[in-house]
Amino acid sequence: MDLTAQLTSELTALLNKTDLTISNEQVSKLVGYVELLHKWNKAYNLTSVRDPSEMLVKHILDSLINGPHLNGNSFIDVGTGPGLPGIPLAILYPNKNFVLLDSLGKRVTFLKQVVYQLKLENVTPVQSRVEKYLPEVPFDGVLSRAFASLEDMITWCQHLIDDKGRFYALKGLYPADELDSMPAGIELVESFTLTVPELEGQRHLIELKKIK
């Protein structure tokens, strides 16, 4: 079995363990993304995960599982790295728009190649530091797996949403201490405990909003 067929079979089996509804074309694009990531990783060192089968669990499923909890149509993935969670979510939701922001040129070069090869019309890769990126219209949601703390995410990304927008922080363990020490003007909307098939360890999605 070639790599494409193997990954398609493995990803389909993983998705069958979730409540996600996804087409064969979307599975094909997700596999195509993993293959590009695996290929470019050798030269660009985009992720510490080297095995494409592991990428399916640790990157693809771990991103997709957040999708049903995101509200709105326009999102920015801050510190996206090689496009996580933004690329998998953009494939899952072709009618939503995603800006993928990273300060490192090689990552943005990779993302532009992904967008081109997979024909992703709802993804815009941008090379910029987050504090210098000024959107014309506030986003519905800020996504991040990258920030060390909720406080950092809020501090650096406040200008990207208005009081209708949401911060979505992808976390491992429930960040009780971080939630206790959030800046003023921010409140917890909801915390989602997520189950990622075949992934060890806890996963949480933390949804925050601004309050007047």
URQUIHU-V761136 format. One record per residue. N is the residue number from 1. RES is the residue in one small letter. SS is DSSP state (alpha for helix, beta for strand, coil for the rest). OMEGA is omega in whole degrees, -180 to 180 (none if undefined). NEAR is the number of other C-alpha atoms within 12 Angstrom. Layout:
# URQUIHU-V761136
[[N | RES | SS | OMEGA | NEAR] [N | RES | SS | OMEGA | NEAR]]
This chain:
# URQUIHU-V761136
[[1 | m | coil | 179 | 9] [2 | d | coil | -174 | 9] [3 | l | alpha | -179 | 20] [4 | t | alpha | -180 | 23] [5 | a | alpha | 180 | 17] [6 | q | alpha | -179 | 19] [7 | l | alpha | 178 | 32] [8 | t | alpha | 179 | 30] [9 | s | alpha | -179 | 21] [10 | e | alpha | -179 | 29] [11 | l | alpha | 178 | 39] [12 | t | alpha | 179 | 30] [13 | a | alpha | 179 | 19] [14 | l | alpha | -178 | 31] [15 | l | alpha | 178 | 32] [16 | n | coil | 178 | 18] [17 | k | coil | 179 | 18] [18 | t | coil | 176 | 23] [19 | d | coil | -176 | 18] [20 | l | coil | 175 | 24] [21 | t | coil | -173 | 19] [22 | i | coil | -175 | 25] [23 | s | coil | 176 | 19] [24 | n | alpha | 179 | 17] [25 | e | alpha | 178 | 18] [26 | q | alpha | 176 | 30] [27 | v | alpha | 179 | 34] [28 | s | alpha | 179 | 26] [29 | k | alpha | 178 | 33] [30 | l | alpha | 177 | 46] [31 | v | alpha | 177 | 37] [32 | g | alpha | 177 | 34] [33 | y | alpha | 179 | 43] [34 | v | alpha | 179 | 42] [35 | e | alpha | 176 | 31] [36 | l | alpha | 179 | 31] [37 | l | alpha | 179 | 37] [38 | h | alpha | -178 | 31] [39 | k | alpha | -178 | 22] [40 | w | alpha | -176 | 24] [41 | n | alpha | -178 | 25] [42 | k | alpha | -179 | 16] [43 | a | alpha | -170 | 15] [44 | y | alpha | 178 | 22] [45 | n | coil | -173 | 18] [46 | l | coil | -179 | 29] [47 | t | coil | 178 | 26] [48 | s | coil | 178 | 18] [49 | v | coil | -174 | 21] [50 | r | coil | -174 | 22] [51 | d | coil | -179 | 21] [52 | p | alpha | 178 | 32] [53 | s | alpha | 176 | 31] [54 | e | alpha | 179 | 25] [55 | m | alpha | 180 | 35] [56 | l | alpha | -179 | 40] [57 | v | alpha | -170 | 33] [58 | k | alpha | -179 | 33] [59 | h | alpha | -174 | 41] [60 | i | alpha | -179 | 46] [61 | l | alpha | -178 | 42] [62 | d | alpha | 175 | 38] [63 | s | alpha | -175 | 44] [64 | l | alpha | -172 | 41] [65 | i | coil | 178 | 35] [66 | n | coil | -170 | 40] [67 | g | alpha | -176 | 36] [68 | p | alpha | -177 | 19] [69 | h | alpha | -178 | 28] [70 | l | coil | 179 | 36] [71 | n | coil | 178 | 22] [72 | g | coil | -176 | 25] [73 | n | coil | -179 | 24] [74 | s | beta | -176 | 33] [75 | f | beta | 171 | 41] [76 | i | beta | 178 | 50] [77 | d | beta | -172 | 45] [78 | v | beta | -175 | 45] [79 | g | coil | -171 | 36] [80 | t | coil | -178 | 43] [81 | g | coil | 179 | 37] [82 | p | coil | 177 | 46] [83 | g | coil | -177 | 48] [84 | l | coil | 8 | 44] [85 | p | coil | -168 | 42] [86 | g | alpha | -177 | 52] [87 | i | alpha | 178 | 53] [88 | p | alpha | -179 | 45] [89 | l | alpha | 178 | 45] [90 | a | alpha | 176 | 41] [91 | i | alpha | 180 | 39] [92 | l | alpha | -176 | 36] [93 | y | coil | -177 | 31] [94 | p | coil | -180 | 24] [95 | n | coil | 175 | 17] [96 | k | coil | -178 | 28] [97 | n | beta | -176 | 29] [98 | f | beta | 168 | 39] [99 | v | beta | 179 | 46] [100 | l | beta | -172 | 45] [101 | l | beta | 174 | 44] [102 | d | beta | -178 | 35] [103 | s | coil | -175 | 23] [104 | l | coil | -175 | 24] [105 | g | alpha | -176 | 20] [106 | k | alpha | 178 | 23] [107 | r | alpha | -180 | 32] [108 | v | alpha | 175 | 29] [109 | t | alpha | 177 | 26] [110 | f | alpha | -178 | 34] [111 | l | alpha | 178 | 38] [112 | k | alpha | 177 | 30] [113 | q | alpha | 177 | 26] [114 | v | alpha | -180 | 36] [115 | v | alpha | -179 | 32] [116 | y | alpha | -174 | 20] [117 | q | alpha | -178 | 17] [118 | l | alpha | 179 | 28] [119 | k | coil | -179 | 22] [120 | l | coil | -175 | 33] [121 | e | coil | -177 | 22] [122 | n | coil | -178 | 28] [123 | v | beta | 176 | 35] [124 | t | beta | 176 | 32] [125 | p | beta | -179 | 40] [126 | v | beta | 174 | 33] [127 | q | beta | -180 | 28] [128 | s | coil | 167 | 22] [129 | r | coil | -172 | 19] [130 | v | alpha | -176 | 32] [131 | e | alpha | -180 | 22] [132 | k | alpha | -178 | 16] [133 | y | coil | -177 | 24] [134 | l | coil | -180 | 21] [135 | p | coil | 177 | 24] [136 | e | coil | 179 | 9] [137 | v | coil | 179 | 16] [138 | p | coil | 178 | 25] [139 | f | coil | 173 | 33] [140 | d | coil | -178 | 30] [141 | g | beta | 171 | 40] [142 | v | beta | 179 | 50] [143 | l | beta | 170 | 48] [144 | s | beta | 166 | 41] [145 | r | coil | -164 | 34] [146 | a | coil | -172 | 27] [147 | f | coil | -180 | 26] [148 | a | coil | -176 | 18] [149 | s | coil | 176 | 27] [150 | l | alpha | 180 | 39] [151 | e | alpha | 178 | 26] [152 | d | alpha | -180 | 23] [153 | m | alpha | -179 | 36] [154 | i | alpha | -177 | 38] [155 | t | alpha | -174 | 22] [156 | w | alpha | -169 | 26] [157 | c | alpha | -176 | 39] [158 | q | alpha | -174 | 33] [159 | h | alpha | -175 | 27] [160 | l | alpha | 179 | 37] [161 | i | coil | 171 | 32] [162 | d | coil | -175 | 24] [163 | d | coil | 174 | 21] [164 | k | coil | -176 | 20] [165 | g | coil | -177 | 32] [166 | r | beta | 166 | 41] [167 | f | beta | 175 | 48] [168 | y | beta | -179 | 43] [169 | a | beta | 178 | 47] [170 | l | beta | -173 | 44] [171 | k | beta | 172 | 32] [172 | g | coil | 177 | 27] [173 | l | coil | 177 | 20] [174 | y | coil | -171 | 24] [175 | p | coil | -174 | 27] [176 | a | alpha | -178 | 17] [177 | d | alpha | 180 | 12] [178 | e | alpha | 179 | 22] [179 | l | alpha | 179 | 25] [180 | d | alpha | -175 | 16] [181 | s | coil | 179 | 18] [182 | m | coil | 177 | 23] [183 | p | coil | 177 | 23] [184 | a | coil | 177 | 16] [185 | g | coil | 180 | 18] [186 | i | beta | 176 | 27] [187 | e | beta | 177 | 26] [188 | l | beta | 175 | 29] [189 | v | beta | -179 | 21] [190 | e | beta | 172 | 20] [191 | s | beta | -180 | 26] [192 | f | beta | 173 | 28] [193 | t | beta | -172 | 22] [194 | l | beta | 176 | 30] [195 | t | coil | 178 | 27] [196 | v | coil | -179 | 30] [197 | p | coil | 175 | 30] [198 | e | coil | 175 | 22] [199 | l | coil | 177 | 23] [200 | e | coil | 177 | 15] [201 | g | coil | -177 | 17] [202 | q | coil | 173 | 20] [203 | r | beta | 177 | 28] [204 | h | beta | 170 | 28] [205 | l | beta | -178 | 37] [206 | i | beta | 179 | 37] [207 | e | beta | -178 | 34] [208 | l | beta | 174 | 38] [209 | k | beta | 173 | 33] [210 | k | beta | 174 | 27] [211 | i | coil | -178 | 18] [212 | k | coil | none | 10]]
